[in-house]
Amino acid sequence: MSVALELMAALIGTKQTHYTPKAALEAALMTEVDPMHWCAVHLDIAPAEIMSRAAHWVGLAFFDVVPRVAHVVHDQPRVEMFASLRMVRFKMLDREFGVAAPDFFAFLHLARVVEADPGIKGQLLIVPSAALRDALVGMHEEHLLDDARQRLTRKWPYAAAQLDLTRKIREGVVITVTILVLALTIAPWTGIVWALPVWLWLIILPSCIRLAAIFTPIPHGVTAEPILGPDDLPIYTVMVPLRDEAGMVDQLCANLLRLDYPREKLQIMFLVESRSPETVDAVRKYLGDARFSLIVVPDAAPRTKPKALDFGLPFCTGEYVVVYDAEDRPDPDQLRRVVAQFRRQTDVVCIQARLVISNGNGRFLPSLFAGDYAGLFAVLLPAFAKWNMVMPLGGTSNHFRMNVLREIGGWDPYNVTEDADLGVRLARRGLLTATSNSRTFEDAPTSFRPWLGQRTRWLKGWIQTFVVHNRRPNLLLRDLGLVRMLIFEAVLLGMLISPLLHLTFVMAVFALLISGQGAAPLGEGWFFACVVVLVLGQAVAVGTNILGLWRTGQMQLMLPQLLLPFYWLLVGLATIFAFLEFAQKPFHWFKTPHLASKRRTKRSR
């Protein structure tokens, strides 16, 4: 114990007055984390300085980085080992030596080894953990990229966009949908009988599902969860993929540092694409905080967010993991509440937090966007979770059990709405997903071009998800069962076809009026169907948004929801662009621009 206290005293240094070596060591051992890491986060000492002090105490050489001329001697390690790898043998100038980033107890062992064999000093070089990780990323870049791009196809080859979305399939889907939409658009005037049940299934069934969700009770307000002490909380990994977000880093780090979670048990990992050097530099300024780490993702296809997440997954150390975006402002207690919910619902493997738009200030697009989000995250998804239906996850603030996420292959790097695809794969594996009313605030696009690009990408991703999982309908039926499969089909097809029918139907009516034909008589049965769709569809959609806004405490945005039919015209336009992109450039990722937010948040119900 005296040797451990000597090392702890070396780590603390002579200027530290808040902790004695014994008190610091006891506090670290109580939290079951590496005492070196505990010192870095609680004493505000840079991780590199902590490692340097430990190396000096043992009498070993310390470098800030691994020499660039060195190369790995052994075969490349398995991807699963990267998070726990502490030493690698390198060769430089025909000389082999070990490069290590030991933890506290490894340093105690090294002290005994050095005392017994002082010659070991010339064979071992100590570097910071971040330096060793950067060297491993650089030297095994192709291996890590291959794993990020192929992990899902190796684990689940019949549900991967990379394999299932060939050009012929994509073009066939677009042609089929075009014919279907045109036929259904003219059907009310031509009286095509076979189109009536299809029309009703695509329009009425999604509305009935929304209506059922409205009347599905869910707990209001903040769900009371047991208060867990620091010793009861596991390590939590926060993954933050970034590209061209230099202007958001300061706000993002400030929001992440507000998370009420033990400092020593928080791993915040920034995954920044190499073609964003300004963002890399902005993140580096915060790496003196031991909670933060940076992985630079090589510039390689597909240039998508899920590829970056898959690239960083081998370096995660937490029991749970959550994904946040650059503009996210999560409730400070979100991680604690999710851990408590995971402990309470032991069969749940994924929890989706509630996303709330905070800039719905009466302007058309943000207000309707806020209502759209409120209806989805505060009404529909909680109902889907309660019914144990397929739940399309949001692209952020979804929390996973790490072991399950790795087991199912992580994210699909070629799907541009990797969240929706992952929700389907969880359901197909029989794994449960839940929701939390802990909130994450975001800002909606305020101008048309960013809104259109983002919505086009979302819709294209839903098309990808629908096509990939319906390529083998017999397997989908086996995995989901008949009822869950039919509801999945209705929800996803409704999200894709309804906006197109809304747009084309309005255009058809407008064309008739302009041509002077007036309201042409509808075919038999179609008049009643159109009235039902008009009343039920519009009322239920508006009602879903309004109920969601009430649950999120945004009732000031209730009146703009009456403009939802006009908003759907824009969604229909975005859907057309989505199908065109799906055929021509299916894996293109539109990057939504973000600006720092100055808005205050409000309590939700």
N, C-alpha and C positions, 0 to 999 in steps of 0.2 A: 504493500500500500504506500510505503514511503517513496518508492520510485515513481508511482503514479502521481503522487502529490508533487514531486519534483518536476515531472513533465507538465503538470497542470500549472505550476508556478511559472515555468518558462513560457507557456502559452499566454498566460494572463499578463505577464510583464510587470515591471516595477511601478508603472503609473496607475494601475488599476486599484481602486480603493473600495469598490462596491462589494466585491466578493473576495473571500480568502480562497486559496487553492482547494481547501477541504470542502468549503461550502459550494464552490462551483462544481467540483467533481460529484458531490452528492446530488446536486440539482440535475446535472446531466444524466447521471445513472437512473434517477427516478423517472425521467422521461424516456428512457431506453433509446437514446440516440447517441451518436458518436460525440464524445466530449469535445473534440476539436470543432465539430460543426456547432455544438451548443455555444462554445466561446465566441465563434464568429458571429452568430446571430444575436446573442444577448449582450456581448461586450462591444459590438460595433467595430470589430476588427476584420479587415479584409481577409477572405479565405487564403489568398496567396501569402499574406503576412503570417497567418497562423501556421501554414505549412512550412514557411521559412524558419520560424522559431523552433518548430519541432525538429527540422533537419539539423539546425545548429545545435540543438540540445544533444542529439545523437552523435553529431560529428560527421554528418554526411553532406556531400555537395548539393547545392540547391540551384536550380535554374528556373526562370520564369516560364520558359517554353521548352518544348522538346526541340533539339537542334534539327534544322531542316534537312541536313545532309544524312541524317540517320534513317534507316529503314528497318522494318520489322523482320526479325529472324524467323519466327515460327509461322506456321500456316495461319490463315485468317481465322479468328475466333467465331464461334457460332453467334448469330445475331442476338440470341437470348442472353448472352453473357455480357454484352456491352455495358449494361447498367451497373454490374457488380465488379467489372474488371478494374483491378487496382495496380497491376504491374504487367509490363510488356517488355520482352527482350528485344533490344535494338542492336544494329550493327553499324559502326561508323569507322572509316579508315581501317578496315580489317580487324576491328576490335569489337567484341561483344560486351554489352553491359545492360543492366536492368534499369528501366525507368519506371519509377513507382510514385503513387500518390497514396501512401498508407493512411489508415485511420489511427485512432488513438492507441488501440490495443496492439496493432501491428507495430507501431513505434516502440512500445514497451518490449515487444519481442525482438525488434531490431537492436535495441540497446543491449540486450543480452548477447545477441549474435556478434555485434561489433566488439563487445568486451572480450568474447572468447576468440574472435578472429579479426583483428584490426585490418587485415588485408582486404576485407569485404568493402572497405570504404572506396577503394578504387574501382569497384565493380557495380556500384549502385548510384543512381542519380535521382534525387527527389524533385518532383515538379508539382504544381497545383493540380487539383483534380480537373479543373477546366482545361488546363494545358494538355493533360493526358487525353481527355475526351476529344479536344480539337485535333490532336495528332491522329487519334484513331479514326475520326471522321474523314480527315484528309487522306489517310493511307488506305482506308477501306471504303472510299466513296462509292465505287462501282458496286461493291457487294451490298452496301446499304441501300443504294438506289434500286438494285435488282430486287431486294427483299421488299422494299416499299411498293414497287410496281407489281410484283408477282405474288405477294403473300396470299392475297385473297384467292387468286386463281388456283393456287396450289391447294388451299384448304377447301374451296367451294367453287369448282370450275363451272358449275351450271348456274351461277348467279353472279357473273362478273361482266360488267359492261364492255371490258376490253375484248372479250371473246364473242359475246352475243350480238354486238351492234355492228354487223358488217354493212357495207354500203347497200347491198340488195335489200337487206331487211329494213334499213332506215328508209330507203326510197319507197319500198312497199307499204310501210306504215303510213307515210305521208300521203301517198296516193289513195289508200283505203280511207283514211280519215277525211280527205277532201271530198271524195265521192259520198261518204256517209253524211257529212255536214250539209252538202248541197242538196242531197235527197231529202233530208229531214227539214231543210229550210223551205223547200217548195211543197213539201207534203201537205201542209194544211190547205193549200189552194188546189192541189191536184187530186186530193182525196185518196192517196195511197194508203190502203188499209193496213198493210204489213208494217208500215212505218209508225203507226200509232202506238203499239206497245213498246217499241224501241224508244220512241220519243218520250213516252211517259217514264220508262225505266231510267233513262239518262237524266231526266229533269225532275221527276216527282220523287223518285227514291232518295236521291241526295237531300232533297228538302225534307222528306220524312225523317231521315237520319238526323238532320239538324233539329227538327222539331222534338224528336225524342231526347236529344242532348239538352235542349232547353229545359225540359221537365225532369232531367236527371239531377237529383239533389247532390251537391258536393259541399263540404265544409266551407263556411265563409270565414274571412279573417285569417289571422295567423294561427296555424295549427300548433297547439302546445306540444312541444317535444321535451323529453327529459334533458336536463342540463348535464352535459358530460364534462368532466374535468380534463385538464391537459393530459394527465396520465392515461386516460381512457380513449384518447383520440389517436387514430392511426396517421401515418404519413399520407398526405394528400398531394397529388400532382395536378398542377394547373398548366394546361397547354394553350399557348397563345400564338397561333400562326399569323404572320405579318408579311405584307408586301406593300411597299410604297406608303408607309404609315409613319414617317418620321415626325410629322406634326402631331400625331396622336400619342406618342410614347409617353410624354410627361403626364398627360391626363390618365392614361392607362395605368402607369405605374402607381400613381397616387391612389387610384381606385383599388388596385390589387393590394396595396399596403394597408388599406382600410379593412381588409378581411380579418374578422375576429377569429383567428385560429392560431394555435401555438406556433411561434416563429420557427422553432427548430423542426417542426413537422410539416412545413410547407415547402414544396418544390415547385417553383414557378419557372416554366421553361418557355422561352421565346424561340419560335421556329421562324427564322427570317430568311427569305430567299436571297441568294447571293446577288441577284440583279437589282437589289434594293440597298446599295451601299450606304445611303443616307440613313435608312432605318437601322441598319447594322450599327452604325456609329452612334445613333441616338440611344440604342439599347445598351451599348457598351458602357455608357456613362453610369449605369445603374448596377453594374456587375460587382461593385464593391460590397453590395448587400448579398450575403450568403444564400438568401432565399432565391435569388435570380440566377438563371443560367441561360446561355445563348447557344443555339445550334444553327449554323449557317447551312441552309439547304441548297445543294448544287442546282444550277440552272439546267434543268433537263425536263423533257416531256414525261408525263403530262404536267403542265404548269398549273396545278390545281391545289386548293387548300387541303383536300384529303391526302394527296401525295406527300405534302409537307408533314401532316400529322403522322402518317405511316413511317416517314423517315425518322421522326423523333421518338416513336413509340418504344424502340429498344432501350432508350436511355431513361425511361420513366421508372421511378422507384416506389411510387405510392401504392397503397392498397386500393385507393379510389382515384379516379381521374376525371377532370372536367375540362371542357373546351370553352374558352372565352374568345371573343373577337375584339378588335382594336377599340371599338366604340362602347364596349360593354361596361356597365356600372352596376355590378351585383350588390344585393343587400349584404352588409358586412357579416351577418350571421348565417349566410347561405350554406357554407360548408359544414358548419356545426349542425345545422338543422337537417341537412341531407344525410350526414353520418348517422344521426339519431334515427332518421326514417329507415335507412338501410338496416340498422340494428333491429328496428321494430318489425320491418317487413323483410324477413330473411330470404324469402323466395323472389324478391324483386332484384333485378340485375341492372336496371337503368332508371334514372329519375330525371324527368324533364322539368326544369324550373320554369317559372312563368316569365315570358318576355313581354315587356311593356314599352310602348312608344311614348317618349316623354316630350316630343316637340309637336304634338298634334294641337296646334295653337289656333285653329279656326281656318287655316288655309286648306284648300281643297285636297291636295294629295296627302299631306301629313295627317289630316283629320280622318280621311277614309282609310289610310294605312293603319292608323291607330285602332280604328274600329275593327279592321280585318284581323289584326294581331290579337285584339281582346277577344274576339269571337273564337279564334282558333285556340289560343293558349289558356283562356279562362273558362271556355264552355265546351268546345268540341274535344280537345285532348283529354281533359279530366273525365269526360263521359266515355271516351274510347278506352281509357285505362280501367275505368270501373266495369265496363262490359268485357274486358279482356279481348278487345279487337286490335287489329293492326294499327299501330300508332305512328304516323309520320313525324319524326322528331324534328325539332328546330335545329338550325345549324350551330347553335351556341347554347351554353348553359345546360347541356345534357351531361349528366354525371353517370359514370359506369363503375362497376366492379372491374378492377384492372385485369384479373385473371380471366374473366369471361370475355372481355374485349379482345384480348390476345387470342383466346381460344377460337373465336369466330372469325379471325382474320383481320381485325381492325376495320378500317374504312376502305371503300372502293375508290382507288385513286383516280379512276376514269369517270366517276359519276359526279356531275356538277351540283347535285343536291345529295351529297353523301349521307346526310342526316335522314332523309326519307328512306333511302335504300337500307340503311342500318336498322331503322325501325322495322322494316319488313323482314329482314333477316333474323332479327331477334324473335319476331312472332313466329316465323317458320321453324325456328329451333325450339319453340315451346317455352321461351323465356319471357318473364313478365316485366312489363314497363309500367312505371307509376309517374305521377306528376306531383310537384310541390308548388305551393303558392308563394314560396320565396321568390322574389322578383329580381330580374335583371333588366335594367333600363337601357334603351337604345334610342337613337334618333333616326327617323325615317328620311329618305331623300326628299328634298324640298323642291326640286325642279324635275321637269319631265324626262330629260335624257337619262340621268342616273336611275330614276325610277324604272324607266323602260328597260334599260340594260339589266338591272337586277331582277326585275320580274320575268324577263325573257329567260334568264339563266335558270331561275327557279322552275319555271314551267318546262323548260327543256330537260331539267333533271327529273322532273316527275314523269315526263315521257320516257326517259331512259329507264327509270325504275319500273314503270308499267310494262314496258316491252321486255326487259331482262327477265322479270319474274313471271311473265306469261309465255316465254319461249317454250316452256315445258309445263303446260297446264295440269297435266296429270300429277306431277310432283308438287305443284302448288296446292292442288286439291288435297293431296295426301298430307301435306304439312299443316294446312290451315283448317281443313274441314270445309264443308259446303257453305255453311252460314257465314263464317268469317271470310271465306274467299269471295262470296257474292257481295258482301258489304265492302270489302277492300276494292273490288272491281268498280262498284258503284261510286264510291267516294273518289277514287283516283280518276276514273273516266269523267265523273261529274266535274271535277276541277279542270279537266282539259277540254271537254266538249261543250259544257254549258256556256262558257264565255264566247266560244265561236258561234254557237247557235243564237245567243243573245245578239251578237254583233250582226250576223248575217240576216237574222229575222228583222231587226230594226232597219237594216239597209233595204231589205225587200219591201217592207211596208212603205218606206220613204220613196223608193223608186216607183211604186204603184201610185202614190199620191202625186208625185211629180209628173207622171205620165198622163194624169187626168183620169185614171180608172177608178180612183177612190178606193174604198175598202172593198176589195174583191170578195165575193162570197166564199166562205170556207167550206171544205168538204164535210161530209156527214161524220159527226162525232168530233170533228176537229174544233168546232166553236167552243164546246164544253171543255175540251182539253186545254185550249189556249187560255180560257178564263181561269181555270184551276191553276195553271202554271203562273199566270200573271199575279193572281191574288196570293196563292200559297208560296210560290217561290220568292217573290219580292218581300212579302211580310215576314217569312221565316228568316230570310237572310238579314234583313234589317233588325229583326228581333234578336237574332243571335249576337249581332254586334252590340246592340244596346245592352243586353244582359251582360256581355263581357265587359263593356265599359263600366257598368255598375259595379261589377266585381273588382275591377281594377281602380275604382275611385276616380273615373274620368267622365262623369256624367255631363260635364260642360261640352263634350263632343257628341252628345246625343243627336242634336238637330242636323248636323252635316251628314249623318248616316242616311237621311232621306234622299241624298244624292247618289246613293249606291248604284242605281241603274246606269247613271252616266259613267261612274267609275268602272263598271263592268265593260263598257264599250272600250275603254283603254286596256283593260285586262284581255279583252278579245283581240285587240291589236297586238299586244305582247304575245299572245298565244300563237298568232300567225307567224311572228318572227321566231318564236321558239321552235315551231315545226320546221321552218326553213333552216334554222341553225342546226337542228337535229339531223337533217339530211346532209348538210354541207360541211359543218364543223362541229361535230357532236361533243368534243371534249374541250372546246374553247371556254375559258373562264373569264367572264366579265368582272372586272375588279371595281366594286362600288367605292367611290371616293367618300372619305369621312372628314368631318370637321369637329374640332373639340366642342363639347357642349357646355353651356353655362346654365342649363335649366335645373330647377329644383325638382325633387321627386316628392310624390304624395303617397300617403298610405292607401293600400288597397283593402277591399272588403273581404 
